[in-house]
Amino acid sequence: MVPSMPSSRVWCQATICVTLRHMKQVSLRELHEKTGSLVRDARRLGGLIVTDRGAPIARIEPVDSRPAPNPFLSRKVLPAYQRLLRSGRLGGGADSTQIVSDDRDGR
């Protein structure tokens, strides 16, 4: 383990991990002792990796405050389905509530 530079608020030790090098790492014990300040650090730093005996076990990441985009607003209608819509061969179909009601009445 390589000690990190201590800040005025938090003293932590970080381990160097090839795949997670960009994130600060804290031990499970440190997380237990300093949860509030470490969670605030995760927001400021963009995330933390929690380790147990040097092995990564969890990631704490800040939540994006923007709502997720609605995927249905940007969807593209397939050309074959567009042609089917324009042809008029798609009727209204059966009302699913009526089908379920009829099925239940038959029991």
LUMMARFI-980570 format. One record per residue: x, y, z of N, C-alpha, C in turn. Coordinates in steps of 0.02 Angstrom, whole numbers, plus 50000, padded with zeros to 5 digits. Layout:
XYZXYZXYZ/...
//
This chain:
500424994150000500005000050000500445006250000/500205011249964500565017549960500135022849993/500385026350044499965031450077499835037250029/499215039550029499045045249987499215051650024/499205057049988499335063550018498755065250064/498885066550127498325068050173498035074950159/497385075350159497045081750153496895084350223/496625090150227496475092950293495885089250326/495485085750286494895082450314494975074950321/495295071750272495285064550269495985061750263/496145056650303496775053050296496605046250270/496855044450211496695038050180497315034950152/497285028450143497805025050107497515022550042/497885023149989497645020949923498095015449897/497805010649863498195005549829498165006849755/498685005049720498705006149648498415000049614/497915001149574497574995849537497594997649463/497814993149422497904994749352497254996749319/496704993149333496074994549298495685000249330/495805001749393495425006949427495885012549452/496415013849417496935018449440496665025549450/496175027549410495935034449414495495035849475/495265030749509494825031749567495215030949632/495035034949681495335034449747495065028149780/495505024649816495295018549849495325019449925/494825016849959494805017050032494635010150058/494865008650117494715002050145494015002050175/493764996150185493104995350216493104998350286/493654997550322493705000450389493675008050387/494045011150339494035018350332493335020850314/492995017150271492305019050253491855018950314/491935013850355491535013250416491665019150463/492295021050469492485026350517492325033350492/492355034450426492295041250399491785041550341/491225038350350490735037750295490545044450266/490335049150307490095055550282490605059250239/491205059950265491715063750227491925059950164/491945053350167492145049450107491605049750053/490975049750073490435050250023490455057149990/490595062350029490665069050000491275069249953/491815065749973492405065349929492235061749864/491825056649868491625052949808491275057649759/490865062049785490525066849742491025071649710/491495074049750491995078749726492485075549678/492705069449693493215066049653492935062049594/492275060949594491975057049540491905049649556/492075047649617491975040749637492535038249681/492375032849718492845029449761492785021949751/493335018449761493325011149762493425009049834/492985004749860493045002149928493384995349923/493894994349965494264988049963494194984350029/494264977850025494284973550084494914969450079/495394970950123496054967850122496394968550054/496314974550024496644976149962496274974149899/495744970249905495354968149847494744972749838/494634975549779494054979949768493404976049778/492944978849818492294975549830491694979849812/491794986349807491214990749793491464997249763/491005000649728491165007149699490625012049723/490835017749746490375023049765490455028549713/489905030049678489915035049625489395040349638/489525046549617489015051749625488435050449578/487855052449599487245051649559487185057549511/487035056049449486925061349399486245064449414/486235071049423485615074349441485135075349383/485385074349321484955075049263484535068849254/483905069449236483495063549223483735059949161/483655053449160483855049449102483415051349042/483705051548983483295053348924482805047748908/482235049748880481725044948861481935041748795/482085035248795482325032048733481795031848678/481165032348696480635032048645480595038448604/480855044048630480845050248593481335050248535/481865046348540482375046348488482365039948446/481865035848454481865029548416481705030748343/481935026248302481815026548230481355020848210/480855022548170480385017448145480725013948086/480725007348088481025003448034480645004647969/481015005047913480685006347849480135001247832/480234994947848479724989847833479074991247872/479154993347935478564994847976478225001247951/478625006047928478345012247901477915010747839/478165006347796477785004447736477145000947756/477164996647807476574993247831476064998147858/476295003147895475835008247921475505012047864/475895014047814475625017947758475145013847715/475245007147713474825003047670474105002547696/473995003947760473325003547788473134996447807/473584991647800473414984747817473424983447892/473674988247930473644987448003472984990348027/472544985948049471914988348076471984989948149/471454991748180471464993248251471594987148294/471434981248268471524975148307471004974448360/471074969348401470594968048455470804971848517/470314973748556470434977048619470664971848670/471264972648696471534967548742471124966948806/470834972448829470424972048890469814967648877/469534968048818468954963948801469154956548798/469734955048769469974948148764470084945248834/470394949048878470514946648947469854945648983/469394950248975468734949749007468364943548983/468374942348917468044936348889468354929948916/469024930048922469374924148946469194922749019/469134927949059468954927049130468244924649138/467794927049095467094924949099467014917449084/467464914849043467434907849024467654902949078/467934905349132468184900849185467644898849232/
//
